[in-house]
Amino acid sequence: MTILLVDDNADYLMLMKDALFQNGYTVHTAEDGEVGCEVLAKYDIDLIISDIRMPRLDGLKLHAFVREMDRYRKTVFIFVSGFKDIYREYLKLDPNLDYFFDKTTGVDEIVEFVDNLMFGNFSTMWKRRGKAS
């Protein structure tokens, strides 16, 4: 599984990248939506995790761009932002494809959500087997 992680906060970007990588994901990073668009053109991405407030091209515009592309129209998109109250009313989320987390949500909790989203019950079976070994 390949994830695009987009955030202008370098510390948060590396923290999330490391956590996802440790759980077996291939992770491409971008410091804003513009660079994220370049990554989307180069690689096959299975899931996108993006901040909302970023320079050049923000997460809302990145989301709109992604939904216009045939290739990524049905790709899961997770917003992670510290400004949940400001954006909740503007976000038109598809409950089957789009999700929102506050940046106060623990990284482990977000990674667990991604695991369950991408692998369902298989993620917990795989983790249990890994711990038992």
N, C-alpha and C positions, 0 to 999 in steps of 0.2 A: 504494500500500500504506500502510495506516495502522497505527501501532504505539502501544500504551499502554506507557509506561515508568513503573514505580512504584519509588521509592526514597526513604528519608528523609534520605539524604546529599545535600544540595543540590549540592555540587561534582561528585559522581559523576553525578547526574541531568543536570546541564547538559553535562558532558563527553560522556555517551552520547547525549543529545539532539542535540547539535551534530554528532557523527559520523554518526548516522543521517540527520539532515536533509541533510547534505552528500552523502549517497548517494541522495538523492531520496525519502526516506520522509516522510510526514506523521507527526509525533510529538506525542502528547498525554502530559502528565506528571501525576503524582500523588505527593504526599509520603507517602502511606500507602495501605493497601488500602481504607480507607473512601472516600477521595477517588477511588481507582481504580474502585470500584463505581459512583460517580456518573458518571464518564467513560464507563464501559461502557453505562450507561443512555442517554447522550446521543448517542454516536457509534457507527459501525460500525467495529469494530477487527478487524484481520487477524492480529495477533500481539501477545502480551503478554510483556514482560520485567519481572521483579519481583525485588526483594530479598526475603529471608525475614524477617529481624528488623526489625520496624517497630512504631511505636506504634499504638494503637487497633485496627487490623486488620492482622495480619501476612500475609506472602506465602503461608503454608500455608493460612490461612483464605480468602484471596482465591482461591487455586487451587481449593479445595473449592467455593466460591461459583460460580466460573466453570463448573466441570464440572457443576453442577446446572442451569445455564441452557441451554435448548434452543438459543438463539441462538449460544452460545459453547462448546458441549460439545466441538466438534472444532477449536477454535482452538488454534494452537500457543502453548505457554507455556514460557518460558525463565526458570529461576531463576538469579540471579546473586548469590552470597553469599560472604562471607569465612569462613563457618562450615561448610564442606563436610563435615568429619568428623562434626560433631554431627548434621547433618540427613540424611545419606545413608541411614541405616537407617529413618528415618521417612517418607521420600518414596516414595510409590507412583506411580512415573512410568510413563506409557504411552510406550514407545520410539518411537512414531510421532508423538506430539504434545508430549511433555514433555522438556525438556533442562535440564542444570545446568552452570553455569560458576562457577569460583572467581573472586572479584573480583581476583585477581592476573593473570587472563587479560587480555591487552591489548584495549583497546577496538576496535582495527582488526581483531583476530582475531574478536571477537564480531560485528562488522558484516559481515565476510566470511562467517561462518557463516550469518547471517541472509540475506544475499544468495543464498547457495547453497541454503538451505532454501526460500526463497520463489520463486526463479527458476531453480534448477538450473543446467544448462549455459548457459542464456541470460545469466546474470549475468557469466560470464567473457567471453563473446562481446561483450557490451555494453561491458564495461570495456576490452577490447582495442581495440574500435573508437573509443572515447573517447580513448584514449591516442594512437592513430595519427593522429587529426585534427589 
